[in-house]
Amino acid sequence: MRSVWRVAVSVALVGLAGCNSLPQNTGTTTDTSTQSPTRIAKRAPIPTRPLNVKTDCKFKNDTGYNGKAQVDVLQGEVRKLEAEINIPGRGQCRFSDSNFKQTQVMPTPELLASNGCTVRVWEQGNVATVAFSNCAAMCAPRSAFDYVWPILIDRPRNHCD
């Protein structure tokens, strides 16, 4: 029995020795910063251009989270932003452009309220996003803001989620 055990351990050690994946130190170093990759797709940077989006939409998901949004941004200038978000069992948040001052046009429009609430609007493909940060003061109760998600606007369909 003891010899069977020795044979099994020996076979296992020989097998593991073949799995050594650590590189051997040959005393030379290779500087990879000067090597050119074999194939890198060269893509042009995404052009910076003023945002244009306009919608008047309502949304609701399976949990009852719902709201409505009126957004009108022309050449990066926010002409209208009204949003109401209802979080079942948590509260409601309201955002009105009358409470904000536009602080940035490019690369993404940004609105800032006197209480520190920031609203940013950006695009990625056919979707525009309206995101809120530091906006608990816009919600009743304030803790409802912990459950607010950005509003996604599908521009071709004029639909939002």
N, C-alpha and C positions, 0 to 999 in steps of 0.2 A: 504494500500500500504506500509505503514511504517513497519507493522508487517511482511510482505513478505520479505522486505529488511533485517530485523533483522534475520529472519530464514535463509536466504541465506548466510549471513555473518557468522552466528553461525556454519552452516554446513561446510563452507569453512575453518573456523578456526579449527574445530574438525578434518577435513580431513588433514590439514597441520600438525597438532600436531602429527599425526601418521607417518609423513614422516621424523621425526627427525632422522638424521643419525649421529649426533655427539656422540662420545663415552662418557659414563658417567665416571666421575672421581671417582674411587673406593679407591684411596689412595695407590694403589699398582702399581708397574712398572714391566714391563716385559722386560728382556734383550734378544733381538732377536739375538744378535751376537753369543750366545752360543747354539742356537737352530739349529739343523741340518735340512736342507730342506728335505721334504718327498721324493723328487725324483729329482736328478740332474744327467743328462747324463754325464758320465765321458768320455771325449774325449782326445785323445793324442794330444799334440801340433803339429802344422804343422812343418814338418822337414825342417830345413834350408839346402838348397842344391844349388849348383851353377846353374845358369840359362843357358839354351841352347835354342836358337831360331835362325832360319835362314829363310829369306824370301826375295823375290824380287817381289814387288807387286805394283799395281796401284789401286787407289780408286776414286770414284766420287759419290756425293749424289745428291738428287733432286734439290738442290739450286745451283748446279754447283761447290760447294766446291770440290776441287780435289787435287790429288797429287800422289806422288810415293815414295816408300821407299825401300832401300836395307839395311837389318839388318842381321848381322852375329855375334852372341854371342855364344862362346864356353866355357863352364865351368866358366861362369861369366866374361870372358875376351872379350871385344868388339873388334872384328877384323874388322868390317865394319859397318859404320853408315852413310848413305847418305839419306837425306829426303828433299823433295820439296813439299811445300804446297801452293796452289793457292786459294785465297779467292776472289771470284768475286766482283768487285767494291771496294775492300779494298787493295789488294796488294798481295805480295808473300813473303814466308819465305823459306830460304835454310839452311840446317844443314849438315855439312860435318865433318867427324871424324878428318880430318886434322886440324880443328880449335879447337879441344878438347884434353884434357888430362884425362885419366881415373883416378879417385880419389878413387873409391871404387869398390870392386868386390862382396863382400857379405855384407848383405843379398841380396842387389840389385845392379847391376852395375850402376855406376854414372859417368858421364862425365862433366867436367867443362872447359869452355872457358875462355880466359883471360879477356873477357868483362863481366864475371859474369853469362853468360848463363849456365844453368844446364840442362842436359838431364839424365833422370832416366828410367831404363827399369826394369819391374817386371812382374811376372806371377800370374795369378789367374785362376786355372783350366786349360782349354785349350787355354786361351787367354793371350797373352803377350801384355803389354802396353808400349809404348814409349811416355813419357811425357816431356814437355818442361816448364821451368820456368825462368823468368827474361831474356827473349831472344829477346826483341824488336830490338836489334842491328842486329839480323840476318834477319830482315824483311825490305822490301822497299814498302811503307814507314814504319817507325817504328810502327805506330799505327795499322798496320795489325796484329801485334802479339796479340792484344786484342781479335781477332777472331779465334785464333789457338786452335784446340782441340787435345787431345792426339791421337796418332795412335794406333788402336787396331788391333792386329794380331791374326787371328784364325789359330792356328798352324796346326791342322789336315787338314784343307782345303787350307793352304798356301794363305789365303785371308786377305786383310786388309781393314779397314774402317777408 
